[in-house]
Amino acid sequence: MNRKRVGNNIRKRRKELRLTQADLAEKAGISVVHISHIENGKVSMSLETLISICNILDCTPNDVLLDEYWLLAQNNKNTDPGITPNRLLREKPLNPEDRFLIQRITHLLKEHFEGH
């Protein structure tokens, strides 16, 4: 996972909503320093923190995590204009950490929608 890009995606969305790091930290129940470290790509975050931040920022984990694949497509001049996230994921497989994170997200969403 590209922590710097993930952090930039979080910072960009937070600023779109005109929230300060202190606002986001308070709502997420974590410290301002931790938010700063996440946004600057210095630390990874737990799945629970990721989901909490996404809920607060009214976005999905895909918006935060998979944006790097969209940027790859947009920056590659030889990219087929019909490229999809699934095609990109096949061409550039997820590393084990990202795969585990997406599996956890999928599991939590499944539990939520099944009413567990």
Buried (B, 14 or more C-beta within 10 A) or exposed (E): BBBEBBBBBBBBBBEEEEBEBEBBBBBBEBEBEBBBBBBEBEBBBEBEBBBBBBEBBEBBBBBBBBBBBBBBBEEEEEEEEEBEEEBBBEEEEBEEEBEEBBEBBEEBEEEEEEEE
